[in-house]
Amino acid sequence: MVTYRVAEAAEILAVSDDTVRRWVDAGRLPSRRDGGRTTVDGRDLAELAEHLAESGELAERDRTRAGTVSARNRMSGIVTRVKRDPVMAQVEMICGPYRVVSLMSTDAADELGLEPGVRAIASVKSTNVVVEVPQ
């Protein structure tokens, strides 16, 4: 099971640590104490990311952050869904307010360990999306 500290969850969702703490305190994002630190389960974070993207809650905020995406179009996010068949996998991610979908071989998705809740980076080049796992 993948877990994230509050600061990591905030970075993934492109919000402040305080915002994540408020969501935890309000029960919007389930959490637990792990060695004195508050952590959230990756699957719960992925569900919240999906909800935020679908509701458009972060869309207005993101319009002022256009300069934060590098010229190479690499977007950090969280995997929300992986659909596999014997040959291909469809990987869905939430990167800030954006939903990104990538098609790749099932072998590649398995090698990267892509599952809901896993942090990943989407590199967009034209119509192709390459997914990386940060080191």
N, C-alpha and C positions, 0 to 999 in steps of 0.2 A: 504494500500500500504506500503510495506516494503522499507525503505530507509537506506543507509549506509553513514557514513562519509568517507572521503578520506582514513584515516588511517585504518578503518575497511575494506574497499574495497581492499586496498593494502594487508592486512593480508590474506584475502580470496583468492586473486590471487597469493599470495606468491611473490609479487614484492614490491618495495619501494614506499613510499608515493609520492616521486618525480615523479616516473614513472606514477602513476595514475594521478597526476596533469598535466603531459605532455599530456597524452591521453585526459584529459578533455579539456585542452587548444587547442588541435589539432582537437577537435570535434569527436574524436574516441569513447568517452564515454560521453553521454549526462549527464548534471548536472543542479543543480539549487542552489540558495542561500537559506538557511533555518536558520533564526536566526543568520546570520553572518557567518555561516559555509557552505561550499560546500558539498552538498549531491548528491548521485546518487540513482536512482531507482533500486530496486532489480532485476526487470526483465531486465533492460538494462545491469546490471552487469552480470547477468546469460548469456545473449546473447554474451557479450564480452568473458566471461570465456569459453563458447562453442567454439567460434571462435579461441581463443588462443590454446585450446586443439586440435582442428581439424587441425590447421595449423602447429602444432608442434613448435610454437614460444617459448614455455617455456621448451620444452623437454631437450634441451642441458643444460640449466641452472640447471634444476632439478637433473641431474645426479651427480652434485657436492653436493647435499643436502640430500643424502640418510640417513645421521645420524639424520635428523630432525624428522623422523617418530618414534614414541615411540615403544617399544617392544610390546605394546598391539595393534599396527596397527590402531590407531585412526587418521583419516584424516579429517581436517576441510575443508569445501567447501561450495558450493552454489547449490541449487536445480535448475536444468535447465528445467526439464520436468516431469510431473506426468500424467500417463495414468491410468484411473480408470475404473473398471467394477463393477458390484454389489458386488463382493466378494474380488477381488484382485486389488492391485495397483502396477504399475511399476514406480519406482522413479529413475530418472537419476540425477546425480550430477557431477560437475566438482570439483575435489580436486587437486589444482595445475594443472599440465599438464595431469592429469588422469581423465578419464570418469569412473564413478562407477555407477553400476545399482543394485538396490535392489528390490526384490519382497516382498511385505508384504500385510497384509489384508487392504482393503479399510478403515475399521474402524480405524486401526492404523495410516494410512496416514492422515485421517481426524482429529484424536485426536492430532497429532503432528502439524497440520496446514501446511502440506507440500504443497507448491505451488512454481512455478518458482519464483526465487528471494529470497527465504527464506534460511537463513544460517543454515547449519546442519553439523553434524559430522557423518562420516561413520566409523563404527568399523568393521574391517574385521577379521573373524575367519574362517580359512579354506575356504570353498566355500560359507559361509554365510556372509551377510553384514547386520549389524544392524545400523539403522539411529537414531541419537539422535538430539534434538534441544538444543543448549547451553542455560544455564540459565542466 
